[in-house]
Amino acid sequence: MKKIDTSRRLKAFPPYLFAEIDRQKSILRKKKIDFIDISIGDPDIPAPKAVIEALAKAAKVKVNQKYALDQGKSALRAAIKNWSKKRFSVNLNQDTEILPLIGSKEGLIHFPLAFVNQGEYVITPSPGYPGYKSAARFINAKIYDLALLEENAFLPQLSKIPLSVRNKAKLMYLNYPHNPTTALAPKKFLEELVSFCSKYGIILAYDNAYSEVYFNQKPLSILQIKGAKEIALEFHSLSKTFCMTGFRIGWAAGNANFIKALLKVKANIDSGIFGAVQEAAITALKTQEKYVSNLRKILKDRRDYFVKNLKAAGFKGIHSDSTFYVWTRIPKEFKTSIDFSTYLLTKKSIVATPGVGFGKHGEGFIRFALTVDKSSLKKVFQKLK
């Protein structure tokens, strides 16, 4: 049989960061080596009990076993509308400005299909979530790396984007609270961002998956900024807020035309979200505010402990302002983040994420995920001694 080759498009993709980490973990398991996994943002804390019960109950209902509507249940869109109003004082039309998603990642990756043509620019943050670049590669768009530097509090300097890129850019991805750096975006910057995108006709895909994982400063919605609805779509996830990563449910909200276009893409790709999962999401949004508050307390306790011990171990440049990550400079004796993560893996049986995996401007850093209990975090520092 003639060899069937993969597409040039797929060949251009580098190995997906977290798939490679999973491969490394599989090797450790086969060798029966116990390891501590603080690499991936998949919380160890169970989802709310009421959410699980709602899922189980709804799964038995026949209508939830049928194809779901692409636009999602009206009751879910109403719950999202009310949550957004209460949390951000943002008014949304549940029929035209909200679209439930099979996890925010799905929407973020599919969104460029609706607007970006081959050869147009997609602006992606570096360091940043790897999925943004994947979305651009799938449609053969040009990619412009937007540097997020420590000396600028990991906020981009929009004025440094070349005019040639601004005029050919169709879409920009940004994400605050930021993964992996944990940075927060002040209102002044968000106002500058909206003004910039409006001036150059750039659609803003604002990934707000970590909006509820904060410690001191309460994160904003881009939709709180005047004029944002004209150029922005904001993406939210129940994965981080309610520890529902495996449920695969989130939503997009904002510009009605963007929502309509994304819905058209999705209607040709998927058949909606399992109805029982939608019912679970409604329960989470309506009843689990106390759960989220308690989750923040648990994560803050882990964060405080981890940062204190990192400092004691001699780490410098530690950042942990939000999310459940700690972003820190690697020790000086290691040349690259890959070198240090390999050392942790092979010598200490600790799995962490090298900063360069989030883009070239992530080099020199490593990301730890506080998604294990405190006793496991203590073992990390026992191993590092």
Long-range contacts (C-beta under 8 A, 24 or more apart in sequence): 9-137, 9-138, 9-140, 12-137, 13-134, 13-137, 16-130, 16-134, 17-130, 17-353, 17-357, 17-358, 18-130, 18-353, 21-351, 21-353, 24-345, 24-351, 25-351, 28-345, 28-349, 28-351, 33-349, 34-349, 35-345, 35-349, 35-350, 35-351, 36-349, 36-350, 36-351, 36-372, 36-376, 36-379, 36-380, 36-383, 37-351, 37-372, 38-350, 38-351, 38-352, 38-368, 38-369, 38-370, 38-371, 38-372, 38-376, 38-377, 38-380, 39-351, 39-352, 39-353, 39-367, 39-369, 40-353, 40-369, 40-371, 41-179, 41-240, 41-245, 41-323, 41-324, 41-325, 41-369, 41-371, 42-245, 42-369, 42-371, 43-240, 43-243, 43-245, 43-324, 43-371, 44-371, 44-372, 44-373, 45-243, 45-295, 45-298, 46-243, 47-242, 47-243, 47-244, 47-247, 47-284, 48-242, 48-243, 48-283, 48-284, 48-287, 48-288, 48-291, 50-283, 50-287, 50-288, 51-242, 51-244, 51-280, 51-281, 51-283, 51-284, 51-288, 52-280, 54-279, 54-280, 54-282, 54-283, 55-247, 55-276, 55-277, 55-279, 55-280, 56-276, 57-279, 58-275, 58-276, 58-278, 58-279, 58-280, 59-276, 61-275, 61-276, 63-275, 64-274, 64-275, 64-276, 64-278, 64-279, 65-275, 66-275, 67-271, 67-272, 68-271, 68-272, 68-273, 68-274, 68-275, 68-278, 69-272, 70-263, 70-266, 70-267, 70-270, 70-271, 70-272, 71-99, 71-100, 71-263, 72-99, 72-100, 72-251, 72-272, 72-273, 72-278, 73-100, 73-275, 73-278, 73-279, 73-282, 75-278, 75-282, 76-100, 76-278, 76-281, 76-282, 79-281, 79-282, 79-285, 79-286, 80-236, 80-251, 80-253, 80-285, 82-285, 82-286, 83-285, 83-286, 84-221, 84-223, 84-253, 87-211, 87-221, 88-220, 88-221, 88-223, 88-224, 89-224, 90-221, 90-223, 90-224, 90-253, 92-223, 92-253, 93-256, 96-256, 96-259, 96-260, 97-229, 97-253, 97-254, 97-255, 97-256, 97-259, 98-251, 98-252, 98-253, 98-259, 99-251, 99-252, 99-253, 99-259, 99-262, 99-263, 99-266, 100-249, 100-250, 100-251, 100-273, 100-278, 100-281, 101-235, 101-249, 101-250, 101-251, 101-252, 101-266, 101-273, 102-248, 102-249, 102-250, 102-270, 102-273, 103-237, 103-239, 103-248, 103-249, 103-250, 104-207, 104-209, 104-235, 104-236, 104-237, 104-239, 104-250, 104-251, 104-252, 105-131, 105-237, 105-250, 106-248, 106-250, 106-270, 107-235, 107-250, 107-251, 107-252, 107-262, 107-266, 108-132, 108-135, 108-173, 108-205, 108-207, 108-235, 109-134, 109-135, 109-138, 110-135, 110-262, 110-265, 110-266, 110-269, 111-135, 111-171, 111-205, 111-233, 111-252, 111-258, 111-262, 111-265, 112-136, 112-138, 112-139, 112-141, 112-170, 112-171, 113-138, 113-139, 113-265, 114-258, 114-261, 114-262, 114-264, 114-265, 115-170, 115-171, 115-203, 115-258, 115-261, 116-141, 116-170, 116-171, 117-141, 117-170, 120-168, 120-169, 120-170, 121-165, 121-168, 121-169, 121-170, 122-169, 122-170, 122-171, 122-172, 122-173, 123-161, 123-165, 123-169, 123-171, 123-172, 123-173, 123-202, 124-172, 124-173, 124-359, 125-156, 125-173, 125-174, 125-175, 125-178, 125-359, 126-358, 126-359, 126-360, 126-361, 126-362, 127-180, 127-181, 127-355, 127-358, 127-359, 127-361, 127-362, 127-365, 128-173, 128-175, 128-178, 128-179, 128-358, 128-359, 129-173, 129-175, 129-179, 129-207, 129-358, 130-357, 130-358, 130-359, 132-173, 132-205, 133-359, 135-173, 141-170, 141-171, 142-168, 144-169, 145-359, 145-360, 145-361, 146-172, 147-361, 148-178, 148-181, 148-183, 148-361, 149-361, 150-317, 150-319, 153-183, 154-178, 154-181, 154-183, 154-319, 155-183, 155-185, 155-189, 158-192, 158-193, 158-196, 166-200, 166-202, 167-200, 169-200, 169-202, 170-202, 170-203, 171-202, 171-203, 171-204, 171-205, 172-197, 172-202, 172-203, 172-204, 172-205, 173-205, 173-207, 174-204, 174-205, 174-206, 174-207, 175-206, 175-207, 175-208, 175-209, 175-210, 176-208, 176-219, 177-208, 177-210, 177-211, 177-213, 177-214, 177-219, 177-321, 177-322, 177-323, 178-210, 178-322, 178-323, 179-209, 179-210, 179-323, 179-325, 180-325, 180-327, 180-353, 180-355, 180-358, 180-362, 180-365, 180-367, 181-319, 181-327, 181-365, 182-319, 182-320, 182-321, 182-322, 182-323, 182-325, 182-326, 182-327, 183-319, 183-321, 183-322, 184-214, 184-217, 184-219, 184-321, 184-322, 185-219, 185-220, 187-220, 187-224, 187-225, 190-220, 190-222, 190-224, 190-225, 190-228, 191-225, 191-226, 193-222, 193-225, 194-222, 194-225, 194-226, 194-227, 194-228, 194-231, 194-232, 195-227, 197-231, 197-232, 198-227, 198-230, 198-231, 201-231, 202-231, 203-231, 203-232, 203-233, 203-258, 204-228, 204-231, 204-232, 204-233, 205-232, 205-233, 205-235, 206-232, 206-233, 206-234, 206-235, 207-234, 207-235, 208-234, 208-235, 208-236, 209-235, 209-236, 209-237, 209-239, 209-240, 209-250, 210-240, 210-322, 210-323, 211-236, 211-241, 212-240, 212-241, 212-292, 212-296, 213-240, 213-241, 213-295, 213-296, 213-299, 213-322, 213-323, 213-324, 214-296, 214-321, 214-322, 215-296, 215-299, 215-300, 215-303, 215-321, 215-322, 216-321, 217-321, 217-322, 219-322, 222-254, 223-253, 223-254, 228-254, 229-254, 229-255, 230-255, 231-255, 233-258, 233-259, 233-262, 238-281, 238-284, 238-285, 240-323, 240-324, 241-284, 241-292, 242-284, 242-288, 242-291, 242-292, 243-295, 244-280, 244-281, 244-284, 247-277, 247-280, 247-281, 248-273, 248-277, 249-273, 249-277, 249-278, 249-280, 249-281, 299-324, 299-370, 301-374, 302-370, 302-374, 302-377, 303-370, 305-374, 305-377, 305-378, 306-368, 306-370, 306-377, 306-380, 309-377, 309-380, 309-381, 313-381, 313-384, 317-365, 324-369, 324-370, 324-371, 325-367, 325-368, 325-369, 325-370, 326-367, 326-368, 326-370, 327-355, 327-365, 327-366, 327-367, 328-365, 328-366, 328-368, 329-364, 329-365, 330-355, 330-364, 330-365, 330-366, 336-363, 336-364, 337-362, 337-363, 337-364, 337-365, 337-366, 340-366, 341-366, 348-383, 348-384, 349-383, 350-380, 350-383, 350-384
